[in-house]
Amino acid sequence: AGLRHGGEVDEVEQIGIDRAWGQIEQADAVLFLHDLSRADQADYQAADALIAADLPADVTLVPVWNKRDRCSLGAQPLLARAEAAGELVISAKQGDGLEALRQRLLDLAGWQHAGDGLFMARERHLQALRRVGEHLALAHEHLAAQAEHLDLLAEELRLAHQALGEITGEFSADDLLGEIFSRFCIGK
């Protein structure tokens, strides 16, 4: 779904927009993709400013300027400023700058080339693992106490499984819809 303000949006597109904002709220970093072929247009700049204002203050923002190959003459000063600021300038169509984008994403994720056996986890994964441990400990307590209410044991196991699913990528029906929207509703 395109992130935008105003204008007519049908119900399905609004669902996609809402899901995108929900993902942005949970993200560690956001790629803010700008279109250099339109970057000098006043309506485009206004839309960019509105989206930027709605981004969470604590998220790492990575500006990415796309369509370098189609940069309008009026957007040349924006291009120069972006390059001077060390922002990513790419042409997805021609493949220019994609390796730099890949490297920036790896850097953001904290990836370091390391020998075999080294495990690096995202903070969210570590939090999920802690929740798994807590739920399993509670389930063990219910089991050890030979509790009559097995539904409490089952609920703790379900919650542990759900937290583990955040790491393993298990899909729910909502996740499937989100995946569909992420593949077919892109752009701005």
C-alpha positions, 0 to 999 in steps of 0.5 A, spaced: 500 500 500 502 506 498 503 511 504 499 517 503 494 522 506 488 525 503 485 523 496 480 517 495 482 510 498 478 504 497 477 499 503 482 494 501 487 499 500 486 502 507 487 496 510 494 495 506 496 502 509 494 501 516 498 494 516 504 498 513 503 503 519 503 498 524 509 494 521 513 501 521 511 502 529 514 495 530 520 496 526 527 497 528 529 501 522 525 504 516 527 505 509 524 511 506 524 511 499 524 517 495 522 518 487 528 522 484 523 522 478 518 526 482 522 529 487 522 536 485 514 536 484 511 540 490 505 535 491 510 530 492 514 534 497 508 535 501 506 528 501 513 526 503 513 531 509 507 528 511 509 521 511 516 523 515 512 527 520 508 521 522 514 516 522 516 514 530 521 518 533 525 512 535 525 509 529 532 509 525 530 512 518 534 510 512 533 515 506 533 511 500 533 516 493 531 511 487 530 512 480 537 516 479 537 514 472 530 518 471 532 524 476 529 530 473 533 536 472 529 540 478 531 534 483 538 535 481 540 539 488 536 534 492 540 529 489 547 533 490 544 534 498 543 526 499 549 524 496 553 529 500 549 527 506 551 520 505 544 518 503 543 512 499 542 513 491 540 508 487 537 505 481 533 499 482 531 498 475 539 498 473 541 495 479 546 501 481 547 502 488 544 496 490 550 493 493 551 499 498 543 498 500 545 491 502 551 493 506 547 498 509 541 493 511 547 488 514 550 494 518 543 496 521 542 489 523 548 488 526 551 483 522 558 482 522 562 476 518 564 471 523 566 464 524 562 458 524 558 457 531 557 465 532 550 466 533 547 473 533 540 475 534 536 481 534 533 484 540 526 482 538 528 475 538 532 475 544 525 478 548 521 473 544 526 468 547 525 471 554 518 470 553 518 463 551 522 461 557 517 465 562 511 461 559 515 454 559 517 456 566 510 457 568 507 451 564 512 447 568 510 449 575 503 448 573 505 441 571 509 440 577 503 442 581 499 437 578 494 442 577 487 440 576 486 446 571 490 443 565 487 449 561 492 454 564 498 449 562 495 449 555 495 456 555 502 457 557 504 452 552 500 456 547 503 463 549 510 460 549 509 457 542 506 464 539 512 467 542 517 462 538 513 463 532 515 470 532 522 468 531 521 462 526 516 466 522 510 462 523 504 465 519 497 466 522 491 468 517 493 475 519 500 474 517 498 471 510 494 477 509 500 482 511 504 478 506 499 478 500 499 486 501 507 487 502 508 483 495 502 487 491 501 493 494 508 497 494 510 504 492 508 511 495 
